[in-house]
Amino acid sequence: MTQDKHPEADGVLEAADGEHAVLRFRRRIAYPVERVWKALTDPAELIGWWGQAEVDLVEGGKFVLRWLNADDCGNRAEMHATITRLDPPRLLEMTGDLHGVLRWELRPDGSGTLLAFSSTLELPAEFRTRTLAGWHWHLDALAGFLDGTSADLVNVTGWDRVHQRYA
């Protein structure tokens, strides 16, 4: 098992200035860096824990992600990002329209990986705990995916429990 399926609220909010925020997570994953890297960059794997993706894995390449769950009006979120830093299999950074700068850093830790994730974006106060909970949920889904369980990305369950930890 990679970690507790529902660890304590481990996301941290750092207010950068005004409406800007930096969300940070650190997790230990019991799989080698190369395995975690594949889950972060391969569209066939991203669909198991995050969403439907198109990835051109080069600096300057596109990273498009479509969430599969919909809001009450049936709208689905879609992020259009550009890969701004790339050092396989250690660093993936992208700048996009929905989540600002997303940065994934992987470091070997014995037979596992230390994952450091951050999102730097304009984020009004009323969305901060929701966004922290969303990334927490997706990181839990990543852990589950690596353990062999794909998340239900259409009917997201358990998000409310995670959000209560941040609210």
C-alpha positions as CSV (number, residue, x, y, z in Angstrom):
1,M,0.0,0.0,0.0
2,T,1.4,3.4,-0.9
3,Q,0.1,5.3,2.1
4,D,-3.1,5.7,4.1
5,K,-5.9,6.0,1.6
6,H,-7.1,9.1,3.5
7,P,-4.2,10.7,5.2
8,E,-4.7,13.7,7.3
9,A,-5.1,17.0,5.5
10,D,-1.5,17.3,4.3
11,G,-2.0,20.1,1.8
12,V,-0.6,23.5,2.9
13,L,-1.8,26.8,1.7
14,E,0.8,29.6,1.4
15,A,-0.6,33.0,0.5
16,A,1.8,34.6,-1.9
17,D,0.0,37.9,-2.2
18,G,-3.6,39.1,-2.4
19,E,-5.5,36.7,-4.6
20,H,-2.4,34.5,-5.4
21,A,-1.8,31.4,-3.5
22,V,0.6,28.4,-3.5
23,L,-0.8,25.0,-2.6
24,R,1.8,22.4,-1.6
25,F,1.7,18.7,-0.9
26,R,4.4,16.2,0.0
27,R,3.8,12.5,-0.2
28,R,5.8,9.4,0.0
29,I,4.8,6.8,-2.6
30,A,6.0,3.2,-2.4
31,Y,6.8,3.0,-6.1
32,P,10.0,3.9,-8.0
33,V,10.4,7.3,-9.5
34,E,10.0,5.9,-13.1
35,R,6.7,4.3,-12.2
36,V,5.3,7.5,-10.7
37,W,6.6,9.5,-13.6
38,K,4.7,7.3,-16.0
39,A,1.5,7.9,-14.0
40,L,2.1,11.7,-14.2
41,T,2.8,11.9,-17.9
42,D,1.2,9.0,-19.9
43,P,-2.4,9.7,-21.0
44,A,-3.3,6.0,-20.7
45,E,-2.4,6.3,-17.0
46,L,-3.6,9.9,-16.3
47,I,-7.2,8.7,-17.1
48,G,-7.0,6.3,-14.1
49,W,-6.6,9.1,-11.5
50,W,-6.8,12.6,-13.0
51,G,-8.6,12.9,-16.3
52,Q,-8.5,12.5,-20.1
53,A,-5.2,14.0,-21.3
54,E,-3.3,15.0,-24.4
55,V,0.4,15.3,-23.6
56,D,3.3,16.5,-25.8
57,L,6.1,15.7,-23.4
58,V,8.7,18.3,-24.4
59,E,9.4,21.7,-23.0
60,G,7.0,24.0,-24.8
61,G,4.7,21.1,-25.4
62,K,1.0,21.1,-24.7
63,F,-0.7,19.4,-21.7
64,V,-4.5,19.4,-22.0
65,L,-6.5,17.8,-19.3
66,R,-10.3,17.2,-19.3
67,W,-11.9,16.4,-16.0
68,L,-14.6,13.7,-16.4
69,N,-16.9,14.9,-13.6
70,A,-19.4,17.7,-14.3
71,D,-20.9,20.5,-12.3
72,D,-24.6,20.9,-11.6
73,C,-25.1,22.4,-15.1
74,G,-23.2,19.6,-16.8
75,N,-20.1,21.6,-17.5
76,R,-16.7,19.8,-17.4
77,A,-13.5,21.6,-16.7
78,E,-10.7,21.6,-19.2
79,M,-7.2,22.8,-18.6
80,H,-4.9,24.0,-21.4
81,A,-1.3,24.2,-20.3
82,T,2.2,24.5,-21.7
83,I,5.1,22.4,-20.3
84,T,7.5,25.0,-19.0
85,R,10.1,22.8,-17.3
86,L,10.9,19.2,-18.0
87,D,13.6,17.0,-16.5
88,P,12.4,13.3,-16.9
89,P,11.8,11.5,-14.6
90,R,12.3,14.1,-11.9
91,L,10.5,17.4,-12.8
92,L,7.4,18.3,-14.7
93,E,6.2,21.9,-14.6
94,M,3.4,23.4,-16.6
95,T,1.6,26.7,-16.8
96,G,-2.1,26.6,-17.6
97,D,-5.3,28.5,-17.6
98,L,-7.1,26.8,-14.8
99,H,-4.5,25.9,-12.1
100,G,-1.7,28.4,-12.9
101,V,1.7,26.8,-12.4
102,L,1.6,23.1,-11.6
103,R,4.9,21.6,-10.5
104,W,5.6,17.9,-9.8
105,E,9.0,17.0,-8.4
106,L,10.0,13.3,-7.8
107,R,13.0,12.2,-5.7
108,P,14.0,8.6,-5.0
109,D,13.4,7.5,-1.4
110,G,14.7,4.0,-0.9
111,S,12.5,1.8,-3.1
112,G,9.9,4.5,-3.3
113,T,9.5,8.1,-4.3
114,L,9.1,11.4,-2.5
115,L,6.5,13.5,-4.5
116,A,6.4,17.3,-4.0
117,F,3.5,18.9,-5.8
118,S,2.6,22.6,-5.9
119,S,0.0,24.7,-7.6
120,T,0.6,28.5,-7.8
121,L,-2.4,30.4,-9.0
122,E,-4.9,33.2,-8.6
123,L,-7.3,31.7,-6.0
124,P,-10.0,33.7,-4.3
125,A,-10.3,32.8,-0.6
126,E,-13.7,31.1,-1.1
127,F,-12.2,28.5,-3.3
128,R,-9.0,27.7,-1.3
129,T,-10.2,24.8,0.8
130,R,-12.1,23.3,-2.1
131,T,-9.0,23.4,-4.3
132,L,-6.8,21.9,-1.5
133,A,-9.4,19.1,-1.1
134,G,-9.5,18.6,-4.9
135,W,-5.7,18.1,-5.2
136,H,-5.7,15.9,-2.0
137,W,-8.4,13.7,-3.6
138,H,-6.5,13.4,-6.8
139,L,-3.2,12.5,-5.0
140,D,-5.2,9.9,-3.1
141,A,-6.5,8.7,-6.5
142,L,-2.9,8.6,-7.8
143,A,-1.9,6.4,-4.9
144,G,-4.9,4.1,-5.5
145,F,-4.1,3.9,-9.2
146,L,-0.6,2.9,-8.5
147,D,-1.9,0.2,-6.2
148,G,-4.2,-1.1,-9.0
149,T,-7.5,0.8,-8.4
150,S,-8.7,3.3,-10.9
151,A,-10.7,6.2,-9.4
152,D,-14.3,6.9,-10.5
153,L,-13.6,10.3,-12.1
154,V,-17.2,10.7,-13.3
155,N,-18.9,10.2,-9.9
156,V,-16.3,11.5,-7.6
157,T,-16.9,10.1,-4.1
158,G,-15.2,10.9,-0.8
159,W,-14.4,14.5,-1.8
160,D,-16.7,15.9,0.9
161,R,-14.9,13.9,3.6
162,V,-11.6,15.3,2.4
163,H,-12.9,18.8,2.1
164,Q,-14.1,18.7,5.8
165,R,-10.4,18.3,6.8
166,Y,-9.6,21.6,5.1
167,A,-12.7,23.6,5.9
